Amino acid sequence: MATTVSVMTGGIIAVGYLLFFAKTLKLAPIKMSSRSMGLSLRNIGYHCRIGSSSLLGEMTLAVLIFMGNLMFSKYMGNDGVAAFGIACYYTPFFFNIGNAIAQSAQPIISYNYGIARWNKVDQARRLLFSTSLCSGIIVMSLFIIIPHILVALFLNQDTAAAQIAQDGFPYYAVGIPFFILNVAIVGYCQSIERMKAAVSFVFLRGAGLLIPVFLVLPLWLGTEGIWLSMPAAELLTLLIIICWCVGETKLSVRNKS
C-alpha cells in the first residue's frame, strides 16, 4: 500500500503541475487526423529507439542478479545466495546514481549538440564523466571501508551469510566506478544520437560479457571470482569503449584531412 500511495502521489503532483502551474509545457489534445496520428506514431518509434538502451540497461541488472544467484547457489549454497542478495539490494542504488547523473546531463548535451555548440557539449561531457567517476569512487570507498555496517542493515553479523558478504563486498566494490561511468557513457551516447553505440555498450555490460565472465572467473578464482565478475565485465566494457573512442577520433581526423 505504501508503494502504491507513493506512486500515485508522484503522478498526481506531475499531472497537477502540467494542468495548473506549468507556463510553457502544456498538455495538448490529440489531433485525430490520419497525418497527425501518423506523425505521433513516428515520434513514438523515435522515442522507443532512443530509449532502447535504457531498457537494456535495466535488464542488465536482472542478468547480474540472476547469474550471481545461480553461481553462488552452485558454489556456496543458500548462505552464498543470501550474501549476494545484499549486494543485489545495493546495486540499484549505485545504478540510480549513474542514471541520475546521465539524465541530468542529457538535456544540456542534446540541446547544445542540436544547435552545434560543440564547446558546450565538450564541457558537459567532461563534467558528466568526472562526476560519475568521483561518485563511483566515493561509493566504492564505503563498500571497502564499512562493509560490516552495510551488511548489518540486512543480516545479523553472526551469520555465515553476513561473513561471506563482508568478505566479498570489497571485491564487488572495485567495479562500482566502472559501473557508474559506463552508465554515464551510455547516457552520453543517447544524447548525441549514437544509438547503435549505446545499445552495443549496454549489451556488452549485460549478456555480452557478464554471462561469460560469471561462468569463467569462478573456475579460476573460486568464490572471489563470482564477486569480481561484475567488476571484470564493467572494466572490459570500458576498455572496449575507450578503443571505440580512439577509433572514432582517428576516423574523424582522417575524414577532415
DASUL-V41833 format. One record per residue. N is the residue number from 1. PHI is phi in whole degrees, 0 to 359 (NA if undefined). BURIAL is I if it has 16 or more other ideal C-beta (glycine too) atoms within 10 Angstrom, else O. D_LAST is the distance of its C-alpha to the last C-alpha in Angstrom with 1 decimal. Layout:
n->{N | N}
phi->{PHI | PHI}
burial->{BURIAL | BURIAL}
d_last->{D_LAST | D_LAST}
//
This chain:
n->{1 | 2 | 3 | 4 | 5 | 6 | 7 | 8 | 9 | 10 | 11 | 12 | 13 | 14 | 15 | 16 | 17 | 18 | 19 | 20 | 21 | 22 | 23 | 24 | 25 | 26 | 27 | 28 | 29 | 30 | 31 | 32 | 33 | 34 | 35 | 36 | 37 | 38 | 39 | 40 | 41 | 42 | 43 | 44 | 45 | 46 | 47 | 48 | 49 | 50 | 51 | 52 | 53 | 54 | 55 | 56 | 57 | 58 | 59 | 60 | 61 | 62 | 63 | 64 | 65 | 66 | 67 | 68 | 69 | 70 | 71 | 72 | 73 | 74 | 75 | 76 | 77 | 78 | 79 | 80 | 81 | 82 | 83 | 84 | 85 | 86 | 87 | 88 | 89 | 90 | 91 | 92 | 93 | 94 | 95 | 96 | 97 | 98 | 99 | 100 | 101 | 102 | 103 | 104 | 105 | 106 | 107 | 108 | 109 | 110 | 111 | 112 | 113 | 114 | 115 | 116 | 117 | 118 | 119 | 120 | 121 | 122 | 123 | 124 | 125 | 126 | 127 | 128 | 129 | 130 | 131 | 132 | 133 | 134 | 135 | 136 | 137 | 138 | 139 | 140 | 141 | 142 | 143 | 144 | 145 | 146 | 147 | 148 | 149 | 150 | 151 | 152 | 153 | 154 | 155 | 156 | 157 | 158 | 159 | 160 | 161 | 162 | 163 | 164 | 165 | 166 | 167 | 168 | 169 | 170 | 171 | 172 | 173 | 174 | 175 | 176 | 177 | 178 | 179 | 180 | 181 | 182 | 183 | 184 | 185 | 186 | 187 | 188 | 189 | 190 | 191 | 192 | 193 | 194 | 195 | 196 | 197 | 198 | 199 | 200 | 201 | 202 | 203 | 204 | 205 | 206 | 207 | 208 | 209 | 210 | 211 | 212 | 213 | 214 | 215 | 216 | 217 | 218 | 219 | 220 | 221 | 222 | 223 | 224 | 225 | 226 | 227 | 228 | 229 | 230 | 231 | 232 | 233 | 234 | 235 | 236 | 237 | 238 | 239 | 240 | 241 | 242 | 243 | 244 | 245 | 246 | 247 | 248 | 249 | 250 | 251 | 252 | 253 | 254 | 255 | 256 | 257}
phi->{NA | 297 | 297 | 298 | 297 | 294 | 294 | 297 | 297 | 299 | 295 | 296 | 298 | 296 | 294 | 299 | 296 | 296 | 281 | 238 | 240 | 293 | 268 | 246 | 260 | 231 | 288 | 234 | 292 | 281 | 279 | 267 | 290 | 297 | 294 | 296 | 295 | 297 | 294 | 296 | 295 | 297 | 295 | 298 | 298 | 300 | 297 | 296 | 294 | 293 | 273 | 298 | 292 | 294 | 298 | 295 | 298 | 295 | 292 | 300 | 299 | 295 | 296 | 300 | 294 | 297 | 292 | 298 | 298 | 298 | 287 | 293 | 297 | 290 | 265 | 227 | 73 | 295 | 297 | 294 | 297 | 296 | 295 | 291 | 301 | 294 | 299 | 293 | 294 | 277 | 302 | 299 | 294 | 281 | 296 | 293 | 298 | 297 | 294 | 295 | 297 | 296 | 291 | 293 | 276 | 303 | 299 | 293 | 293 | 294 | 295 | 291 | 294 | 294 | 259 | 61 | 264 | 293 | 295 | 290 | 298 | 297 | 296 | 295 | 296 | 298 | 294 | 300 | 290 | 293 | 295 | 297 | 294 | 296 | 297 | 297 | 294 | 296 | 295 | 302 | 299 | 297 | 293 | 277 | 277 | 235 | 296 | 296 | 290 | 296 | 289 | 296 | 291 | 239 | 225 | 295 | 293 | 278 | 278 | 295 | 297 | 296 | 294 | 298 | 295 | 297 | 289 | 271 | 304 | 300 | 294 | 297 | 293 | 303 | 274 | 297 | 301 | 294 | 301 | 295 | 295 | 295 | 299 | 294 | 295 | 298 | 298 | 295 | 298 | 298 | 294 | 255 | 63 | 262 | 288 | 296 | 296 | 299 | 294 | 296 | 294 | 294 | 298 | 297 | 295 | 258 | 295 | 299 | 242 | 296 | 296 | 300 | 295 | 299 | 281 | 267 | 301 | 299 | 293 | 265 | 246 | 75 | 295 | 299 | 295 | 293 | 297 | 273 | 296 | 299 | 303 | 295 | 295 | 291 | 294 | 298 | 298 | 297 | 296 | 294 | 298 | 297 | 298 | 297 | 297 | 298 | 296 | 296 | 295 | 297 | 294 | 296 | 296 | 294 | 292 | 291 | 283}
burial->{O | O | O | O | O | O | O | O | O | O | O | O | O | O | O | O | O | O | O | O | O | O | O | O | O | O | O | O | O | O | O | O | O | O | O | O | O | O | O | O | O | O | O | O | O | O | O | O | O | O | O | O | I | I | O | I | I | O | O | I | O | O | I | I | I | O | I | I | I | I | I | I | O | O | O | I | O | O | I | I | I | I | I | I | I | I | I | O | O | I | I | O | O | I | I | O | I | I | I | O | I | I | O | O | I | I | O | I | I | I | O | I | I | O | O | O | O | O | O | O | I | O | O | I | I | O | O | I | I | O | I | I | O | O | I | I | O | O | I | I | O | I | I | O | O | O | I | O | O | I | I | O | O | O | I | O | O | O | O | O | I | I | I | I | I | I | O | I | I | O | I | I | I | I | I | I | I | I | I | I | I | I | I | I | I | I | I | I | I | I | I | I | O | I | O | O | I | I | I | I | I | I | I | I | I | I | O | I | I | I | I | O | I | I | O | O | I | I | O | O | O | O | I | I | I | I | I | I | I | I | I | I | I | I | I | I | I | I | O | O | I | O | O | I | O | O | O | O | O | O | O | O | O | O | O | O | O}
d_last->{62.8 | 60.9 | 57.6 | 58.6 | 59.7 | 56.5 | 54.3 | 56.5 | 56.5 | 52.8 | 52.6 | 55.4 | 53.7 | 50.4 | 52.2 | 54.4 | 51.5 | 49.9 | 53.2 | 54.7 | 52.4 | 48.8 | 47.9 | 44.6 | 44.4 | 47.2 | 48.4 | 48.4 | 50.5 | 48.9 | 48.9 | 50.5 | 49.0 | 47.2 | 44.0 | 44.2 | 45.0 | 42.2 | 39.7 | 41.3 | 41.0 | 37.4 | 36.8 | 38.9 | 36.6 | 33.6 | 35.4 | 36.5 | 33.0 | 31.6 | 34.7 | 34.9 | 33.2 | 35.8 | 38.5 | 37.2 | 37.1 | 40.7 | 41.5 | 39.9 | 42.9 | 45.3 | 43.8 | 44.1 | 47.7 | 48.7 | 47.4 | 48.6 | 52.1 | 52.2 | 51.4 | 53.6 | 56.4 | 56.0 | 56.0 | 58.0 | 59.9 | 60.7 | 60.3 | 56.7 | 56.0 | 57.7 | 55.6 | 52.3 | 53.5 | 53.4 | 49.7 | 49.2 | 50.9 | 48.5 | 45.3 | 45.1 | 45.5 | 42.3 | 40.5 | 41.5 | 40.3 | 36.7 | 37.1 | 38.5 | 35.6 | 33.1 | 35.0 | 35.4 | 31.6 | 30.8 | 32.0 | 30.1 | 26.8 | 27.1 | 28.2 | 25.4 | 22.9 | 24.5 | 24.2 | 20.6 | 22.0 | 19.5 | 21.2 | 24.4 | 23.0 | 21.7 | 25.2 | 27.1 | 25.2 | 26.0 | 29.5 | 29.9 | 29.0 | 30.9 | 33.9 | 33.9 | 33.8 | 36.6 | 38.7 | 38.4 | 39.5 | 42.4 | 43.6 | 43.2 | 45.3 | 48.1 | 48.2 | 48.4 | 50.9 | 53.2 | 53.2 | 57.0 | 57.0 | 54.5 | 56.4 | 59.8 | 58.8 | 59.2 | 61.4 | 64.3 | 63.2 | 66.0 | 64.7 | 62.9 | 60.0 | 59.5 | 59.4 | 56.8 | 54.6 | 55.0 | 54.0 | 51.0 | 49.5 | 47.8 | 46.0 | 45.0 | 43.9 | 41.2 | 39.1 | 39.5 | 36.5 | 34.3 | 36.1 | 35.6 | 32.0 | 31.2 | 33.1 | 31.0 | 27.7 | 29.0 | 30.0 | 26.6 | 25.0 | 27.7 | 26.9 | 23.3 | 24.5 | 23.1 | 26.4 | 25.7 | 24.5 | 27.5 | 30.0 | 28.7 | 29.0 | 32.5 | 33.5 | 32.6 | 34.7 | 37.5 | 38.6 | 35.5 | 36.2 | 39.3 | 41.7 | 40.8 | 40.9 | 44.2 | 45.6 | 44.4 | 44.6 | 48.4 | 49.1 | 47.6 | 48.5 | 51.4 | 51.8 | 49.2 | 46.7 | 47.5 | 46.9 | 43.6 | 42.3 | 40.8 | 39.1 | 37.8 | 36.4 | 34.7 | 33.2 | 31.9 | 30.4 | 28.7 | 27.3 | 25.9 | 24.4 | 22.7 | 21.3 | 20.0 | 18.4 | 16.7 | 15.5 | 14.3 | 12.4 | 10.6 | 9.9 | 8.7 | 6.2 | 5.2 | 5.5 | 3.8 | 0.0}
//
